[in-house]
Amino acid sequence: MKNEQRDIYNSILKYTSLFGVVQGLVILFGLVRNKFMALFLGAGGMGFNALLVSMQNFASQCTGLGISFGAVPRLSEFYERGDEEQFVYHIKVIRTWSVIAALLGFVFCIVVSPLMNDWSFNWGNHTLHYAFLGIAVAMSAITGGEMAVLKAKRRLGTIARIQVATAVLGVLLTVPLYYLYGQRAVAPAIVLIAFATMMVTVAYSYRLQRLQLSFCRECLKEGMDMIKLGVAFVLAAAVGSGAEMVIRSYLNLEGGLGDVGLYNAGYMIAITYAGMVFSAMETDYYPRLSGVATDIRATNETVNKQMEVSLLILSPMLMALMMLLPVLIPVLFSKEFLPVIAMAQVAVLAMYFKVMTLPVAYITLARRRSKAYFFLETSYFVVLVIAVAVGFRLADVFGAGVGIVVAHIFDYLMINIFAYFCYDYRCTWTLVGYAVVQFAIACVAYWVTCNTDGVTYWMIEAALTLVSTAYSLTILYQKTHLWEALTRRFRKNR
């Protein structure tokens, strides 16, 4: 039984690390692109890019019809059964609906572009920029359908290669544009990235199954079940994208594009980049949780083990990130972004609450309670918008960082209380102990960032990071075959 438990932890650790590495490579190339963007465009240019990307994501969520999510279960069923005829037919259905979604996205951007210009800017006319995004939204819809095909066929390696390839192309294609044309290149660069992503994806997908479309009534009707399945998840994602767009529009109107750029940089490095540990959850953890979703005891065990490993892996990374932000911000962006250090450091604390929230939130997905999922996600994003807006009004960009932490605390309490009463979820005292120790270390580290500087700062922060790392490694050593695996690798290399 003990070996079985260790094997479970080993599996979680393996896939969390594997997909984390892939996501880390994608993030690395994103950092390079953002560095050049910061140098060539400045904070204002990055803010302009953030506004357009928010609009692109919002339009994609509103018009994507949930194809990238809703198409996977049925396709996977036919693939596992070996029903090649139905599998090929439903690929045709997915691709047909993807074309429809692409047209909807293109028209949507053109129709709402005047409204978005009035809402987001109090200077200039950017209607054409928003309308131009319709091309990127249309291509993203095509990409989403093809990604569903690759997921259903379990081509995880292919998906990883696509992500890395498009990240590299994103750097190679856009940096020259930023250098030559400055802010005028922002909208074309977004479209170019969407085009590169679509072309790389279809190159792999069409190799597996040649392109076929059918707009007959039977084919369109067949896709309705797929659309209904993804609606709640699409709406929740659209609310999230809309919330980010509202926040950035508010910061632009209340402050300026420079404030949007600072907020975006801080959010990116403290929230998005640290979130690479969570990249394994959709690919590995979610299917495992779905398999035991009706078994309360097995669900609790699966959630708690995932949370333990994620917390122990993420905590030392967060400590190192908090410590190194005074160096990373000017290196990854420019000295213009130094005011965002304080915001990013406090926002790092939000990730401790996220790692204690996300695995529990997946229970609702595994139970397929789409309405509950939509309600929970919407509630969080409403609080996020309010908290960031109030924080920014009171303390500028630093206050926005505090607002992010407040929203994550709210989300943690809401999700865990909901799961406690609705799913009989129970967090183990062992996990609580790990969380208390790691969060206490983080709080001390944050106090150090606010009250010390110079050599004292670096010595204490480095010591606390080592303590957090040693604590995590000790626990992982006890629960997994980590040490044996490292020893074997060392001996093999000799």
Number of C-alpha atoms within 10 A of each C-alpha: 6 7 11 9 12 18 15 16 21 18 15 24 20 14 18 24 20 15 21 19 16 19 21 20 18 20 19 16 20 16 18 18 23 19 20 20 25 24 20 20 23 22 26 19 24 27 26 22 24 23 25 23 20 22 24 27 21 23 25 31 25 23 25 32 29 27 29 24 21 23 27 20 15 16 24 19 14 18 18 13 9 11 12 12 10 15 22 18 15 20 22 21 26 33 24 23 27 27 18 19 27 26 19 21 29 23 17 20 29 18 15 14 21 16 11 19 19 14 13 19 17 11 9 8 11 17 18 14 18 23 22 20 27 27 23 28 33 31 26 26 32 27 24 23 30 25 26 24 26 21 20 21 17 14 14 14 11 16 16 15 15 20 18 20 17 22 22 18 17 22 18 13 15 20 21 15 18 23 15 11 12 17 20 14 19 24 20 19 20 21 21 18 21 22 20 17 23 23 17 17 25 19 13 18 21 13 9 12 13 11 13 14 16 15 13 10 8 10 18 15 12 13 19 13 12 23 21 15 19 19 22 20 22 25 19 22 21 21 22 23 23 21 22 23 24 19 22 28 23 20 26 22 17 15 15 19 25 20 25 29 27 26 29 21 27 29 20 15 22 26 19 13 18 20 18 21 24 21 20 23 21 11 16 15 21 19 13 16 25 18 13 18 23 13 12 14 13 14 23 22 17 22 24 21 18 24 22 24 22 22 24 22 20 22 26 24 16 21 28 17 21 26 23 16 21 18 12 16 22 16 12 20 22 17 12 15 22 16 17 23 24 21 24 29 28 25 27 25 27 22 23 22 22 21 24 26 20 18 23 28 22 21 24 23 17 19 16 14 12 18 14 14 21 19 12 18 20 19 16 21 21 14 19 25 24 17 21 26 22 16 20 23 15 12 12 19 27 24 22 31 29 24 26 27 24 21 22 23 19 16 25 23 14 17 23 20 15 18 17 14 10 10 20 14 21 19 17 13 9 10 16 12 11 16 21 11 12 22 19 11 20 24 14 13 22 20 12 17 20 12 8 13 11 7 9 11 16 16 12 17 25 17 12 20 24 15 16 24 20 13 18 21 17 11 14 21 14 11 18 20 16 17 13 11 10 11 11 11 11 10 8 8 7 6
